[in-house]
Amino acid sequence: MTRWLRLYIRSRRVPLAVTVAVAAATLSWAGWSAFSDAPEINQGLAIFTALAVLAPLIFTLSSDDDSLESGTALPWPPRRALHLLAIAVVAAVPLLASRYTGASFGPPGETLRAVAGLTGLIGLGVALAGTRMAWQVPLCWAVIQLLTGGASSPGWREVLFWLVEPASSTVAAATAAVLLTAGVLTYAWRVGPRRAPAEAVLGQ
């Protein structure tokens, strides 16, 4: 099991992706600390930082040749589910750690909600459109919400604009949880496009 995990991590280029993800959070935090005295980072920047942290991790969700997975007698669905959940944890840790510094990425509830919901959207995107296109849905959703959303009255708007609702919104938190669950389940039993060896070579 240990040997399989080590090979899996290397084949998915996980160390490089995690390094880039942590660097994205660090650069955002350092930039805000250098040019602002506010103890809490702007919500828009915090959301885009979460996206920037998750972005390099998307490509670990697919191997160079996905057809090899379907040819091995391993229980892939639980492994895929754990992989996607691990991505959410990796993204959340540096963002939450900022609470102990002079510049925070916002209330922990908002941070966890954003990471959970965006991870779910990524899982759905990878399952249905592949790793190359998976970033489009969370990015477009975030941009639309930041441009047209805001603190809204209770109701359907809390569901639609879950990403920019106050941390106290239970509806927004529930929406993010539903997205995460849907993304994990869909990615675990994905039926979307898989990468062929030729496509992997072209992408390198």
C-alpha positions in Angstrom: 0.0 0.0 0.0 2.8 2.4 0.9 4.6 1.6 -2.3 1.5 2.1 -4.4 0.8 5.5 -2.7 4.3 6.7 -3.3 4.1 5.8 -7.0 0.6 7.3 -7.2 1.9 10.6 -5.8 4.8 10.7 -8.1 2.8 9.9 -11.2 0.3 12.7 -10.4 3.1 15.2 -9.8 1.6 15.9 -6.4 4.7 17.4 -4.7 5.1 20.1 -7.4 1.4 20.9 -7.4 1.4 21.3 -3.6 4.5 23.5 -3.7 2.9 25.8 -6.3 -0.4 25.9 -4.3 1.3 26.9 -1.1 3.4 29.5 -3.0 0.2 31.0 -4.4 -1.3 31.5 -0.9 2.0 32.8 0.4 2.4 35.4 -2.4 -1.2 36.7 -1.9 -0.7 36.9 1.9 2.7 38.6 1.5 1.4 41.1 -1.0 -1.5 42.1 1.2 0.7 42.3 4.3 3.2 44.6 2.4 0.6 47.1 0.9 -2.2 47.1 3.5 -2.6 47.5 7.2 -6.0 45.9 7.3 -5.9 42.7 9.4 -8.4 40.9 7.1 -7.7 40.3 3.4 -10.4 41.6 0.9 -13.1 39.0 0.3 -12.6 39.1 -3.5 -8.8 38.6 -3.1 -9.4 35.8 -0.6 -11.7 34.0 -3.0 -9.3 34.3 -6.0 -6.5 33.1 -3.7 -8.5 30.0 -2.9 -8.9 29.5 -6.7 -5.2 30.1 -7.2 -4.4 27.5 -4.5 -6.7 24.9 -6.0 -5.8 25.5 -9.6 -2.4 23.6 -9.7 -4.0 20.8 -7.7 -6.6 20.2 -10.5 -4.0 18.5 -12.7 -3.2 15.9 -10.0 -6.7 14.5 -10.5 -5.7 12.9 -13.8 -2.8 10.7 -14.7 -0.7 10.7 -17.9 -2.8 7.7 -19.2 -6.2 7.4 -17.5 -6.9 4.2 -19.4 -4.4 2.4 -17.2 -6.7 2.9 -14.2 -9.6 1.1 -15.8 -7.4 -1.8 -16.6 -6.3 -2.5 -13.0 -8.3 -4.4 -10.4 -8.2 -1.6 -7.7 -11.2 0.1 -6.0 -10.7 3.4 -7.8 -13.9 5.3 -6.6 -12.8 5.5 -2.9 -9.3 6.5 -4.0 -10.6 9.2 -6.2 -12.9 10.5 -3.5 -10.0 10.6 -1.0 -7.8 12.4 -3.5 -10.4 15.1 -4.1 -11.0 15.6 -0.3 -7.2 15.7 0.2 -7.0 18.6 -2.3 -9.6 20.5 -0.2 -7.5 19.9 3.0 -4.3 21.0 1.3 -5.9 24.2 0.0 -7.6 25.0 3.3 -4.5 24.6 5.6 -2.4 27.6 4.4 -5.5 29.8 4.1 -6.7 29.0 7.7 -3.1 29.3 9.0 -3.2 33.0 8.1 -5.5 33.5 11.1 -2.4 33.3 13.3 -0.6 36.1 11.4 -1.2 39.8 10.8 -3.2 39.3 7.6 -6.1 36.8 7.6 -8.0 35.4 4.6 -11.2 35.9 6.4 -13.4 34.1 8.9 -12.7 30.3 9.1 -16.3 29.6 8.1 -16.0 31.6 4.9 -12.7 30.0 4.1 -13.9 26.5 4.6 -17.1 27.2 2.7 -15.2 28.6 -0.3 -12.7 25.8 -0.4 -15.4 23.1 -0.1 -17.7 24.5 -2.7 -14.9 25.3 -5.2 -13.5 21.8 -4.7 -16.9 20.3 -5.5 -17.1 22.4 -8.7 -13.7 21.2 -9.6 -14.7 17.6 -9.1 -17.7 18.0 -11.3 -15.6 19.8 -13.9 -13.0 17.1 -14.0 -15.5 14.3 -14.2 -17.5 15.9 -17.0 -15.0 17.9 -19.0 -11.5 16.7 -18.0 -8.7 18.5 -16.1 -8.0 21.0 -18.8 -11.4 22.5 -18.7 -12.3 21.9 -15.0 -11.1 25.4 -13.9 -13.6 27.3 -16.0 -16.8 26.6 -13.9 -15.4 27.6 -10.5 -13.7 30.7 -12.0 -16.8 31.9 -13.9 -19.0 31.3 -10.9 -16.7 33.2 -8.6 -16.4 36.2 -11.0 -20.2 36.3 -11.5 -20.9 36.2 -7.8 -18.3 38.9 -7.0 -19.7 41.2 -9.6 -23.4 40.7 -8.9 -23.6 39.2 -5.4 -23.2 40.6 -1.9 -24.9 40.4 1.4 -28.4 39.4 0.4 -31.7 38.7 2.1 -32.6 35.1 3.0 -34.0 33.0 0.3 -32.9 31.7 -3.1 -30.2 34.3 -3.4 -28.2 32.7 -0.6 -28.1 29.5 -2.6 -27.1 31.3 -5.8 -24.5 33.6 -4.2 -23.3 31.1 -1.6 -19.6 32.1 -2.2 -20.0 35.8 -1.1 -22.6 35.4 1.7 -21.6 36.2 5.3 -20.1 33.4 7.3 -23.3 33.2 9.4 -25.4 32.0 6.4 -26.3 28.4 7.0 -27.9 28.2 3.6 -24.7 29.2 1.9 -22.7 26.6 4.0 -25.2 23.9 3.1 -24.9 24.8 -0.6 -21.1 24.5 -0.5 -21.5 21.1 1.3 -23.9 19.9 -1.4 -21.5 21.0 -4.1 -18.6 19.2 -2.4 -20.6 16.0 -2.0 -21.8 16.1 -5.6 -18.3 16.8 -6.8 -16.8 13.9 -4.8 -19.4 11.4 -5.9 -19.3 12.4 -9.5 -15.5 12.4 -9.7 -15.3 9.1 -7.8 -17.5 7.4 -10.4 -16.6 9.7 -13.3 -17.9 9.1 -16.8 -16.2 12.1 -18.5 -13.4 12.3 -20.9 -10.1 10.6 -20.0 -6.6 11.5 -21.1 -5.0 9.2 -23.7 -1.2 8.8 -23.8 -1.0 10.9 -27.0 -2.9 13.8 -25.3 -0.6 13.6 -22.3 2.5 13.9 -24.5 1.0 16.9 -26.3 0.3 18.5 -22.9 3.8 18.2 -21.6 
